[in-house]
């Protein structure tokens, strides 16, 4: 069957994202995937696991670099050849627990990868999402200081987005190292949820919502921990996941994500925080309109300041108006 639906996603080369891609392409022969990822052996392994690797197009992308993300957006547009996107899934994430790391644009790395790159992708790809399509941000229960989390990760206190973008100021009330890195990760998951709420409010043509995978042992999110934690996360905890409160298996989470991409009533989920397959309110802070506006305005300002303007972007802006305006 000729493929007629397209998913654009980050975070699909390993973990539950990869499991979801494998299931999508094995169970639905009318889908193809445009995957933004860095070059790695994981991509070869993924393609080897797919019966028809031509249904995956890889756009090599460094999410830490706004220049790379900008170029990838152009590459996606070329791959689409005018075909609308059925679903955009912004799933990639890093958790840095060893010191400060700075992006090529001079921003705190967790903020740059987990939030700002995905905000730029959502904003740029929105005009290409079909009417009735879906835009999904992967968030987490750790965005909420009051939510139960099995692994007891440090939570973030609210800081302005410009503070979170600055490694010299971000979460400095936390001890250096693991706790500060966890708090930055937690803050990025709040920003993901707030971004989803923003796009849900301004984009009537399609539905935007956030997904909470919960705690999923076996992923690579713990790859910067000590060797004992890595081994427990990769091998011990996956076996215990069925009996651990708040934990979910890779298989279950991949199934939840596949359901959200292909089957769930997207309109009913507009602006929602979806915990597995259940809509939850999320934190009160995630619904604060003034703070959401601060996230949006600061993110746009940072993108304008650091994102290089490519010649093809200038040409496109001169040739066509924004489809969102044309359809208004």
C-alpha positions as CSV (number, residue, x, y, z in Angstrom):
1,X,0.0,0.0,0.0
2,X,1.2,3.5,-0.8
3,X,1.9,5.4,2.4
4,X,-0.5,8.2,2.9
5,X,0.2,9.4,6.5
6,X,3.3,10.9,7.9
7,X,4.7,11.2,11.5
8,X,7.5,13.7,12.2
9,X,9.2,13.0,15.5
10,X,12.2,13.4,17.7
11,X,13.3,10.8,20.2
12,X,12.5,7.8,18.0
13,X,15.9,6.0,17.8
14,X,15.9,4.3,21.2
15,X,13.7,3.7,24.3
16,X,10.0,3.7,24.1
17,X,10.1,6.1,21.1
18,X,11.9,3.5,19.1
19,X,9.5,0.7,20.3
20,X,6.6,2.9,19.2
21,X,8.1,3.5,15.7
22,X,8.7,-0.2,15.2
23,X,5.0,-1.0,16.1
24,X,3.7,1.9,14.0
25,X,5.4,0.7,10.9
26,X,4.7,-3.0,11.5
27,X,1.0,-2.6,12.4
28,X,0.1,0.4,10.1
29,X,1.2,0.1,6.5
30,X,-0.1,3.5,5.6
31,X,2.4,5.5,7.7
32,X,5.9,6.7,7.1
33,X,8.2,8.4,9.6
34,X,10.5,11.4,9.3
35,X,12.9,11.1,12.3
36,X,15.1,13.8,13.6
37,X,18.1,12.3,15.2
38,X,21.8,12.5,15.6
39,X,23.9,9.9,13.7
40,X,24.4,6.8,15.9
41,X,24.4,3.0,15.8
42,X,20.8,3.2,17.2
43,X,19.6,4.4,13.8
44,X,21.1,1.4,12.0
45,X,19.6,-0.9,14.5
46,X,16.2,0.7,14.1
47,X,16.3,0.4,10.3
48,X,17.4,-3.2,10.5
49,X,14.3,-3.9,12.7
50,X,11.9,-2.5,10.1
51,X,10.7,-4.7,7.2
52,X,10.8,-1.7,4.8
53,X,13.5,0.8,5.9
54,X,12.5,3.2,3.1
55,X,9.5,4.2,5.2
56,X,11.9,6.0,7.6
57,X,13.6,9.1,6.5
58,X,16.3,10.3,8.9
59,X,17.1,14.0,9.2
60,X,20.4,14.3,11.0
61,X,19.8,16.9,13.7
62,X,21.6,18.3,16.7
63,X,18.7,19.5,18.9
64,X,21.2,21.6,21.0
65,X,21.9,23.8,18.0
66,X,19.2,26.2,16.7
67,X,21.1,26.3,13.4
68,X,20.9,22.6,13.0
69,X,17.2,22.6,13.9
70,X,16.5,25.4,11.4
71,X,18.2,23.4,8.7
72,X,16.3,20.3,9.6
73,X,13.0,22.1,9.3
74,X,14.0,23.0,5.7
75,X,14.9,19.4,5.1
76,X,11.6,18.2,6.4
77,X,9.7,20.6,4.1
78,X,11.7,19.1,1.1
79,X,10.8,15.5,2.2
80,X,7.1,16.4,2.6
81,X,6.8,17.7,-1.0
82,X,3.6,19.5,0.0
83,X,2.1,16.5,1.9
84,X,0.6,17.6,5.2
85,X,1.8,16.1,8.5
86,X,-0.6,13.9,10.3
87,X,1.3,13.9,13.6
88,X,4.3,15.7,15.2
89,X,5.7,14.0,18.2
90,X,8.4,15.9,20.2
91,X,9.8,13.1,22.4
92,X,13.5,13.6,22.7
93,X,15.1,14.6,26.0
94,X,18.3,14.7,28.0
95,X,19.0,14.6,31.7
96,X,22.4,16.0,32.6
97,X,23.6,15.2,36.1
98,X,27.3,16.0,35.8
99,X,28.1,19.7,36.0
100,X,27.0,22.5,33.7
101,X,26.8,22.0,29.9
102,X,26.3,24.8,27.4
103,X,24.7,24.5,24.0
104,X,26.4,25.9,20.8
105,X,24.1,28.9,21.2
106,X,25.4,29.6,24.8
107,X,22.2,28.3,26.5
108,X,21.9,25.8,29.3
109,X,21.9,22.4,27.5
110,X,18.8,20.8,29.1
111,X,16.7,23.9,28.4
112,X,18.1,24.1,24.8
113,X,17.4,20.5,23.9
114,X,14.3,19.6,25.9
115,X,12.5,22.8,25.5
116,X,13.7,25.4,23.0
117,X,14.5,23.1,20.1
118,X,11.0,21.5,20.4
119,X,9.3,24.9,20.7
120,X,11.0,26.0,17.4
121,X,10.0,22.7,15.7
122,X,6.4,23.1,16.9
123,X,6.2,26.7,15.8
124,X,7.7,26.0,12.4
125,X,5.9,22.8,11.6
126,X,2.5,23.9,12.7
127,X,1.5,25.3,9.3
128,X,2.3,21.9,7.8
129,X,0.1,19.9,10.2
130,X,-3.1,18.8,8.5
131,X,-6.5,19.9,9.8
132,X,-7.5,17.3,12.4
133,X,-3.9,16.3,13.0
134,X,-2.0,16.3,16.3
135,X,1.0,17.8,17.9
136,X,2.3,15.9,21.0
137,X,4.9,17.0,23.5
138,X,6.4,14.4,25.9
139,X,6.2,15.8,29.4
140,X,6.5,14.0,32.8
141,X,5.0,13.9,36.2
142,X,8.2,15.5,37.5
143,X,6.9,18.8,36.2
144,X,4.6,18.9,39.3
145,X,6.3,19.4,42.6
146,X,3.4,17.7,44.4
147,X,3.1,14.6,42.1
148,X,4.3,11.2,43.2
149,X,7.4,9.9,41.4
150,X,8.9,6.5,42.1
151,X,12.5,7.6,41.7
152,X,12.3,10.7,43.8
153,X,13.8,13.1,41.3
154,X,14.5,16.7,42.4
155,X,11.7,19.0,41.4
156,X,12.0,22.5,40.0
157,X,10.9,25.7,41.6
158,X,9.4,28.2,39.1
159,X,12.0,30.4,37.5
160,X,11.6,32.7,34.5
161,X,12.5,31.1,31.2
162,X,15.4,33.5,30.7
163,X,16.8,32.3,34.0
164,X,16.4,28.6,33.0
165,X,18.3,29.4,29.8
166,X,21.3,30.7,31.7
167,X,23.4,27.9,33.3
168,X,24.9,30.5,35.7
169,X,21.4,31.1,37.2
170,X,19.3,28.0,36.4
171,X,18.2,26.1,39.6
172,X,21.2,27.5,41.6
173,X,19.2,26.9,44.8
174,X,19.9,23.1,44.2
175,X,23.1,21.4,45.1
176,X,25.6,21.2,42.2
177,X,25.5,17.9,40.3
178,X,22.7,15.4,40.4
179,X,20.1,17.5,42.2
180,X,20.6,20.6,40.0
181,X,20.6,18.5,36.8
182,X,17.4,16.8,37.9
183,X,15.7,20.1,38.7
184,X,16.6,21.4,35.3
185,X,15.1,18.3,33.7
186,X,12.0,18.8,35.8
187,X,11.7,22.4,34.8
188,X,12.1,21.4,31.1
189,X,9.1,19.0,31.4
190,X,7.0,21.9,32.8
191,X,8.0,24.0,29.8
192,X,7.0,21.2,27.5
193,X,3.5,21.0,29.1
194,X,3.1,24.8,29.0
195,X,4.1,24.8,25.4
196,X,1.5,22.2,24.6
197,X,-1.1,24.3,26.4
198,X,0.0,27.4,24.4
199,X,-0.3,25.7,21.0
200,X,-3.6,24.1,21.9
201,X,-5.0,27.6,22.6
202,X,-3.8,29.3,19.4
203,X,-4.0,26.5,16.8
204,X,-7.7,25.5,16.1
205,X,-6.9,23.4,13.0
206,X,-5.3,20.5,15.0
207,X,-5.1,19.2,18.5
208,X,-2.0,19.7,20.8
209,X,-1.5,17.9,24.0
210,X,1.2,16.5,26.3
211,X,2.0,12.9,27.2
212,X,3.3,11.6,30.5
213,X,5.1,8.3,30.0
214,X,5.7,8.1,33.8
215,X,8.8,6.2,35.0
216,X,10.0,3.8,32.3
217,X,13.0,1.7,33.3
218,X,15.1,0.5,30.5
219,X,15.4,3.7,28.6
220,X,18.7,5.6,28.2
221,X,17.6,8.6,30.2
222,X,19.9,7.4,33.1
223,X,23.0,7.1,30.9
224,X,24.9,9.7,32.9
225,X,24.4,8.1,36.2
226,X,26.9,5.9,38.1
227,X,27.5,2.4,36.9
228,X,25.3,0.8,39.6
229,X,22.4,3.1,38.8
230,X,22.8,2.5,35.1
231,X,22.8,-1.3,35.5
232,X,19.8,-1.2,37.9
233,X,17.9,1.1,35.5
234,X,18.6,-1.1,32.5
235,X,18.3,-4.6,33.8
236,X,16.8,-4.8,37.3
237,X,14.0,-2.2,37.4
238,X,12.5,-3.3,34.0
239,X,11.8,-6.7,35.5
240,X,10.2,-5.1,38.5
241,X,8.2,-2.5,36.6
242,X,4.9,-4.4,36.7
243,X,4.8,-4.3,40.5
244,X,6.4,-0.9,41.2
245,X,3.9,1.9,41.8
246,X,4.1,4.5,39.0
247,X,6.4,2.5,36.8
248,X,5.6,1.3,33.3
249,X,7.3,-1.0,30.9
250,X,8.8,0.0,27.6
251,X,6.2,-2.0,25.8
252,X,3.2,-0.5,27.6
253,X,4.5,3.1,27.1
254,X,5.2,2.5,23.4
255,X,1.6,1.2,23.2
256,X,0.2,4.3,24.9
257,X,2.2,6.5,22.6
258,X,1.1,4.6,19.5
259,X,-2.5,5.0,20.6
260,X,-2.1,8.7,21.0
261,X,-0.6,9.0,17.5
262,X,-3.0,6.8,15.6
263,X,-6.2,6.2,17.5
264,X,-7.0,8.5,20.3
265,X,-9.8,11.1,19.9
266,X,-7.4,14.1,19.3
267,X,-10.0,16.8,19.6
268,X,-11.1,15.4,23.0
269,X,-7.4,15.7,24.2
270,X,-6.9,19.3,23.0
271,X,-4.7,21.1,25.6
272,X,-4.7,18.0,27.9
273,X,-2.0,16.4,30.0
274,X,-2.3,12.7,29.2
275,X,-0.9,10.3,31.8
276,X,-0.6,7.1,29.8
277,X,-4.1,7.1,28.4
278,X,-5.8,9.0,31.2
279,X,-6.3,12.8,31.2
280,X,-5.0,14.4,34.4
281,X,-5.1,18.1,35.3
282,X,-1.3,18.5,35.7
283,X,0.1,21.1,38.0
284,X,-1.6,24.4,38.8
285,X,1.5,26.2,37.5
286,X,1.2,24.5,34.1
287,X,-2.2,26.3,33.7
288,X,-1.0,29.8,34.7
289,X,-1.7,32.0,31.7
290,X,0.8,34.7,32.7
291,X,3.6,32.2,33.1
292,X,2.7,30.4,29.8
293,X,2.9,33.8,28.1
294,X,6.3,34.4,29.7
295,X,7.5,31.0,28.3
296,X,6.2,31.8,24.8
297,X,7.6,35.4,24.6
298,X,11.0,34.4,26.1
299,X,11.3,31.4,23.8
300,X,10.5,33.5,20.7
301,X,13.0,36.1,21.8
302,X,15.8,33.6,22.3
303,X,15.1,32.0,19.0
304,X,15.1,35.3,17.2
305,X,18.4,36.2,18.9
306,X,20.3,32.9,18.3
307,X,18.7,31.3,15.3
308,X,20.5,32.0,12.0
309,X,18.3,33.1,9.1
310,X,18.9,30.8,6.2
311,X,18.7,32.1,2.6
312,X,15.9,29.7,1.8
313,X,13.9,30.9,4.8
314,X,14.1,34.5,3.5
315,X,13.0,33.3,0.0
316,X,10.1,31.3,1.4
317,X,8.9,34.3,3.5
318,X,8.9,36.5,0.4
319,X,7.0,33.9,-1.8
320,X,4.2,32.8,0.5
321,X,2.2,33.9,3.5
322,X,1.7,31.8,6.6
323,X,-0.9,29.0,5.9
324,X,-2.3,29.6,9.3
325,X,-3.2,33.2,8.3
326,X,-4.6,32.1,4.9
327,X,-7.0,29.7,6.6
328,X,-8.2,32.2,9.2
